[in-house]
Amino acid sequence: MVAIKDGRILRTTGLTASCSVVQRAADGVELDACRPGKLEGRPDLSRRGCTDAGVSGRYEYWSCPSATASAPLP
C-alpha cells in the first residue's frame, strides 16, 4: 500500500518519469539524468531552476543548483 501511494511501483515499472543525480560539482551544481515515463514523457525541471543540458539516448540531462546551495538562509 505504501509503495503504491508514494509512487515507487509506478517509477520502477517505468510508467512515470524518474530522475537521479549522476554528478555533483564542487560549486554545488548537480547533473540530473531523467528517464521518461510511458504515461507522462520526460520531466521538465526548469521550474526548479535547472537548465537543459541535452539528450543522450533515453536520458535527458539537466544542470541543477544543489538543494542545499539554493536553500534560503534563516
TAKA-V52669 format. One record per residue. N is the residue number from 0. RES is the residue in one small letter. SS is DSSP state (@ for helix, = for strand, . for the rest). PSI is psi in radians with two decimals (NA if undefined). Layout:
N RES SS PSI
N RES SS PSI
This chain:
0 m . -0.78
1 v @ -0.71
2 a @ -0.61
3 i @ -0.75
4 k @ -0.71
5 d . -0.01
6 g . 0.09
7 r @ -0.80
8 i @ -0.71
9 l @ -0.68
10 r @ -0.77
11 t @ -0.45
12 t . -0.11
13 g . 0.22
14 l . -0.57
15 t . 2.76
16 a . 2.73
17 s = 2.60
18 c = 2.63
19 s = 2.61
20 v = 2.20
21 v = -0.28
22 q = 2.45
23 r = 2.26
24 a . 2.84
25 a . -0.49
26 d . 0.07
27 g . -0.06
28 v = 2.37
29 e = 2.52
30 l = 2.05
31 d = 2.42
32 a = 2.14
33 c = 2.34
34 r = 2.32
35 p . 2.70
36 g = 2.74
37 k . -0.48
38 l . -0.45
39 e . -0.07
40 g = -2.81
41 r . 2.47
42 p . 2.70
43 d . 1.90
44 l . 0.15
45 s @ -0.46
46 r @ -0.33
47 r @ 0.11
48 g . 0.27
49 c . 2.70
50 t = 2.48
51 d = 2.23
52 a = 0.06
53 g = 2.98
54 v = 2.38
55 s = 1.96
56 g . -2.23
57 r . -0.11
58 y = 2.49
59 e = 2.31
60 y = 2.44
61 w = 2.41
62 s = 2.04
63 c = 2.54
64 p = 2.56
65 s . 2.55
66 a . -0.65
67 t . -0.55
68 a . -0.47
69 s . -0.01
70 a . 2.41
71 p . 2.58
72 l . 2.54
73 p . NA
